[in-house]
Amino acid sequence: MQRVSVCRLGLACSLVFACSSTSGSGAGSSGAGGSSGAGATAGMPNTAGSLGQGGASARGGNSSGGSSGTPSNVGGASGVSGAASGSGGVAAEIVVRPQPTDEAFANPLLGFRPDLGSSNHYATLYRQYIKWSDLEHSESDGVDKIQAFTAAAWKDLPAQNAKVIPRVYLDYPGQGTYWPQDLTTGDYTSDAFKARLTRLIGRLGQVWDGDPRVAFIQTGFIGQWGEQHDPAPDAALAQLMSDAYTAAFPHKLLENRYPGAFPAPWGIYWDSFGCDQNAAILALGTRFHTVPFEGEVAYDYCTPAGADPTSDVSVPANTQKFVDLIRTFHTTALGWIADAPYNASTSAGIDQLQKIFGYRFVIDEARFPARMHAGASFSVTLTITNVGSAPIYYAFPLELSLLDAATHAPVWQTVASDVDARTWLPGEQWDGAQGKYTTAAASIVVPISASLPSSLASGSYVLAVALLDPAGMLPAARFAIVNYYAGGRHPLGLIGVDADTTETLDPATFSKLADDTSLHYVMPSP
């Protein structure tokens, strides 16, 4: 017989007992269910709902559960059940359904994407235009010049939990051309150019492929602004670049400017977002499952809504147009529109768009034991949905931890090695009239098995989860739920280790995701 406790936030939860029979007998007592509207104190709907409790079995005896009420709404809190101290086969489970948050907040690898050196309220991604001549002025220059440039330009990114999208270019209309002094300006077809291009791409891979500060690579080089037009690469050059980049960057995701221009199945930097190439990008189908679609709004060429960044986030009709475009094209990040200031007239629109860029994971449900034993194994099951517009494109490990109940510092941590957050996909086929994807995002059941060290002291701990940046294995990407502690971990509930606990999480200890500026990653040792 099993009873399930359902709660939201840190409201009191009754334990769940699966009872087995041994010799003897013992009566289980039932406690009172939660009162109507108890959830209102934690920001939940003031609706009635109560949940009766299961009783605890006597040691070594049969257990009989007290009656359990049927919750009419999870907004009501249940009472606290008796202790699960019996050794006669009692197993207890807690079920928590965290409240989603409506906050806009910064998360890695998504959102408004200004150029490096500019600012944005939510930026964790920056594009950087890089002149070829800054990396290599002549054939005699070595990899050390690229390393020195990189070290100086990106030194502040780890502390900001931010990453860069570099694009190397040769021609910037209105500013100049930046060819190495020993190559002919404008010559994209000679064998000398192709050999040097191949060499430089290989060297960039040596320096950038393992650099955690690099998010994606815009393959650039050819044409105006490195946008691969005027001139566009011919088929031979496109093949050469595809081969060179694929060999040089086995670990980074690559992007090109125009769909179909390169044989490699790269992502897209769409620098005329929403106003041309729409059909060609839609024709890429599910390519967004594995590579990013990002770019910029070309306010000097064509725009899908307003005439400038501020109007697109301050005029509701313009902002809604961008909602539909971001959703339709599964957009991870956008530039130029990122130049809009964050103020009273723009904040609502900026927040609205930030919440739909890229991934946005919610934990619909968490199931875990109410009591664990030091040295023993246990299981946790999460149900996760991506309510955003795109996947997370790198494997950020899922951490399970026990936190000190008072300080919230981690006491024990493990990584769920068989969990891949890249597979948590969003919905598809956006219906703007209905304001939802026709094919809704799947809710992903994530089972996690772990073992506690035998040395872990008995007592109450907070069970928490986090998504880690592989660079330093620190919390980095956050779930869009109210349960949050500053520092990047999400508390799910209190559990006992070789002890019973009747305590519950206090929502007053939760932090706002947008207020936490402590997140960072670390560079690997040289």
Secondary structure, 3 states (H helix, E strand, C coil): CECCCEECCCCCCCCEEECCCCCCEEECCCCCCCCCCHHHHHCCCCCCCCCCCCCCCCCCCEEECCCCCCCCCCCCCCCCCCCCCCCCCCEEEEEECCCECCCCCCCCCCEECCECCCCCCCCCEEEEEEEHHHHCCCCCCCHHHHHHHHHHHCCCCHHHCCEEEEEEECEECCCEECCCCCCCCCCCCCHHHHHHHHHHHHHHHHHHCCCCCECEEECCCCCECCCCCCCCCCHHHHHHHHHHHHHHCCCCEEEECCCCCCCCCCEEEECCCCCCCHHHHHCCHHHHHCCCEEEECCCCCCCCCCCCHHHHHHCHHHHHHHHHHHHHCCCCEEECHHHCCCCCCCHHHHHHHHCCCCCCEEEEEEEEECEECCCCEEEEEEEEEECCCCCCCCCCCEEEEEEECCCCCEEEEEECCCCCHHHCCCCEEEECCCCEEEECCCCEEEEEEEECCCCCCCEEEEEEEEEEECCCCEEEECCCECCCECCCEEEEEEEEECCCCCCCCCHHHCCCHHHCCCCCCCCCCC
